[in-house]
Amino acid sequence: MTIRERTQRTQAETLSAYACLSQNSKGRQRPEEECPIRTPFARDRDRIVHCSAFRRLMHKTQVFLSPEGDHYRTRLTHTLEVNQIAKTLATALRLNVELTEAIALGHDLGHTPFGHSGERVLKELCPYGFSHAQQSVRVVERLEKDGKGLNLTWETRNGIACHSYSNPSPEGKAATLEGRVVYFADKIAYLNHDLEDAVRAKVLTEEEIPWEIKYHLGRGKSQRITAMITSILENSQENIAMSPEIDRAFHQFNTFMYEAVYTNPAAKGEEKKAQWVVAQLYDYFTKHPEKMPPEYQEILEEADVCRAACDYISGMSDRYAVTTCENLFIPHSWGF
């Protein structure tokens, strides 16, 4: 018996009856030989951590564009916080932690530069829309590893596709409880860390947080996260859910953040410039596809120029998008 087989047997004996076992996976896009050490879901997780798109998350905006200081979240730190909350939930519920990690670490791989402001531009300009959740799936299925993709399991790809209610997947809820855990972990993470960043940036104060949120969830980040995690653990078995009271406070928290932070002019002061950058890049590369790197020109053989331009631009970090825009549209000094 291999190490992988021993791990899978242990998981079958110890995990919840509602957990997704890797030996029951629907498989990969392309069949491949099993690893003697790692389970299929562990391999998914490792492939995501080592891929180029994961590293680029370090230089992609979470909420605040190009903030002063090193304490504000980026798309990478957001991903790591989602992963930690999801692991806590999955461990306590005796779900498959390896699958949970793979989904959590891969859920934002397809996010655009400049956060959701960049996503909105591509969604408006591209004739068939744009969703970062669906783009994350495209990254792992098609764009990584020189066009071969990461060849992840169906369960990981399904969880990535279904992680966002701002970009609902045609597939609806994730098929596994591990995927649904990541769905909640994503919201718990970004509401709390975005609030912390907003207070640090003096966009709002703790006193402005509605009383009902403080009463049901707590006054500090740790208290709020603990309250939501505890509620999920007490109300989840065949499905992942919160109590009615915590769920109402959770949705009120979400509404408050959209009104106070996500649409706040102070937090979004540079958003128009960022949107202009993305719009200019999209216009240029759809008119001049030959200027894109060869791997994106190859996409034209199977799709159209809009698809190729979205793939290229959404993969850019904030700084690379700005540099590319400067190189294309800002005059440079002439030299001998």
N, C-alpha and C positions, 0 to 999 in steps of 0.2 A: 504494500500500500504506500502510495506517495504521500508527501507532506500535504499536498493539496487535497488528496482524498481524505486524509485524517482530519484536516480542517473542516471539510464539507460534512463529514460524519458528525463531528462535534457540533457544528452549527445546527444540523438536523435534530440533534438530541437536546439542545439547550435553548434554541431560539423559539419565539412565540409561534403558535400555529398560523398566525397571520403574516409572518415574515416571508420574504421572498428568498428562496434558496437558490444559489447559483447553479446547482445541478439541475434545476428546473427551468433555467433560462430558455427563452425562445431563440437564443443564439445570436450570432453576429451576421453582419451583411455578407461576409465571405467566410466560409469555414476555415478553421486553422487548428493546428495541433494544440492541445491543452498544455499549460505550463505545469511542470511537476511540483512546483512550490506554491504558486499563487492561484487563488480561485479566479474565475473569469471576472468577477466584479472588482477584485483587488487589482487585476491587470488594467481594467478600465481606469480606475483611480490613478494608477501610476502613469499611464499613457497621457492622461490629462495634465498631471503635474509637470511632466517633462516636455509638453508641446509648446510651440512658439506663441500661440494665442494666449496661453496662460501667463507667460512672462510679460506680454504686452499689457496685461491688466494693471501692472504697476504704474503705468503712465497714462491711465485713462481716468477721466473725472468720475467721481461718485455724484456729488451735488455741487460743490463749490469749484468753479473753474479757476485753475491756476492759483490756488490760495497761497497766501504768504505764510510760511512756516511749515513744519514737517508733521504737525499733529492732526491734520485733517485727513479724513479717509480718502482712499483711492478705490478704484474698482477691485483691486487685488485685496486690500485690507477688508473691504466689505465681504468679499468671497470667503476669506478666512474666518470671519466672524460668523457668517452663515454656516460654514462647515462645523464650527465648534458647537453652535446651538443645535444643529441638526444631529450631531453625534451624541450630545447629551440626551436628546429626546429618544433617538433610536436605541441607545444603550439601555435606558430605563424601561422602554417598551419591549425590549428584547427583539428588536427588528435587526435586519442585516446592516451592520455599520459600514461594511465595505461598499455596498451599493449606495447607501446614504451619502457617504463621502464622495463617491464618483459623481453623483448627481449634483451635490452641493458645489464641488470644485469646478464643475463644467458648466454651471447654469448660466453664467454671463460671458462665456467665451466669445460670443458674437456681438457683444455690445459695441456701439459706435464710440468714436471719440466725443468728448464733451457731454457725456451722459445722455439723459433722455432728450435734451435739446437737439443733439445730433440725430438721434433716432427719429424725432418728429420731422426733421427736414427730409430725410430719406423716405419716410412714410408718405409725405406729401408729394415729393417729386417723382418717385418711382411709380410707374403706372400700375403695378400690382402690389403696391404697399411695401412695408418693411416692418418686421417684428424682431426684436433682439433675441427672443426665445427661439424662434424658428431659425434665425441666423446662427445661433449657437449650435443647433443641430446640424446645419449646413457646414459649419466649421469642422465638426468631428466626422461628418460623413464624406465630405468632398474636398475641403480646402487644405487641411493639414497634410503634412508629409508629401509635399509635391503633388497634391491632387489625389492621393490615394486614400486620404482620411485616416482616422485612428481605428477604424473597424471595431467599434464598441458594441456591447451587447444591446439588444432591443430594449431592455428594462432601463438602462442608463439613458439611452437616447429618448425614451418616452418621458422619463422624469425631467430631463432638461427641457423638453418641448412644453411641458405642462406646469412649469414652475411659476408662471406669472399671470395674475389676473388683470393686469393692465394691458397685457397682450395675450388674450385667451387663445389657447390652442384649439384647433379643430378637433383634437382628440379629447377635449374636456379635461377632467381631473386625471391625475396620474393613475396608471393602472396598479401601482404598488403603493403600499402604505409608506414605504421609504421615500417615494417621490412626493407624497402628500406631506410628509414631515418636512422636507426641504421647502415646499410651498410656504408653510407657516414659518419656518426658520428664516427665510428670506425677508418676510414682512417684519418679524420681530426684530431682526438685526437692523434693517435700514431705518425703521421708525425711531429706534432708540439711538443709534449712532448718528443719524442725521440731526436729531434733536440736540445731542451733545455738541456736534460741530456747529450748529446754529447758535447755541448759547455761547460757545467759545468765540464765534465771529460777531457776537453782539447783535445778531439779527433779531433775537428775542431773548426774554429772560425766563427763568424758572417760574416766576410769579404769574406769567401769562398762560401757563398750562392750565386748561380748564379743571375745575375742582373735581368733577366726576372721574376724570382720568387719574388724578392723584389719589382719590378715595379708593377706587377699585384696583388700580395697578401699582400705586406707590409713588413716592416723590423723587426717587433717584433712578438712574439707569438700571442698576443692579436689582432694585426692588421690582421695577416694571418687568424686566426680563424674567425674573424668578416667578412673578405672579402669573405670567402668560404660560411659561413652561409648566408650572405646577397645575394650572387649569387643564392644559392638554393632557398631562399624565393622568389626571383624575377622571377625564371624560373620554378617553380613547381606548378602543379595543379593536372592533372590526373596522372602525374608521378613525380619522384624526379630527378632533373637535375640541372646542373650548366650552365652558359653561356659558349659559345665556348672558349672565351679567358681565363676565370678562369679555365675551365676544362683542357685546355692545360697546364697552369701553375701548376695545381694540379698534373697532370701526370708527368710533369718535376720535381716537388718537390719529388714525389715518386721515380723517377729514381735516382735523386741526393742522396737521403737518402740511397738507396740500395748501391750505389757506395761509398759514403763517410762514412757511418756508419754501415749498416747492414752486409757488407762484409769487413769492416776495421779491419785489424789484431790487432790494438790497442784496439778496442772495444771488439774484440772476442778472446782476448789473452788466456782465460781459456776455450774456447769452446771445444777444442779437449779433454780436461780432462772430461768435462761434458758429451760429447758424449761417451767417454769410459765408464763412470759410467752407463749410460743408456744401452749401449750395453752389459755390463757385467751382469746387472740385468736381461735383457731380456733373455740372454743365460742361466743364472742360473735358472730362474723360469720356463722357457719352459722345462728344463731338470728335474727340481725338483718341480713340481706343488704342491706337498704335503707340501712344505714350505710356501706357500701363506696362508693368513688368510682364515678361513672357508668360508666366503662369496664369495671369488674368486674361491675356489675349487668347490663350487656349480655351478659356471658358466660352468664348464667342463661337466656338465650333459646336457647342452643345446647347447654348442659350443665346440671349441677346445682349446688346451692349449695356442695357440698364442693369441686368443681373451682374455682369462683370464689374461695372462701376461700383455697384453697391458692395460687392464682395471686397473690392480693393479698399474703398473708403472706410467701410465699417471695421476693417482690420487695422486701421491706422491708430497709433497712439495720439494723444492731444498734440504733443510737440511735433510729431512727424507730419500731422495734418497742417499745422501752422507753417512748418518749414517748407512743405511742398507747395502750399499756397504762395508763400513769399517768393519761392524760386520761379513760379509760373507767372505771377502778376506784379511783383515789385521790381523796379529797375535796379540793376546792379552796377557798381562802378566799372567803367571800361578801362582795361589795362592793355599794355603792349604784350 
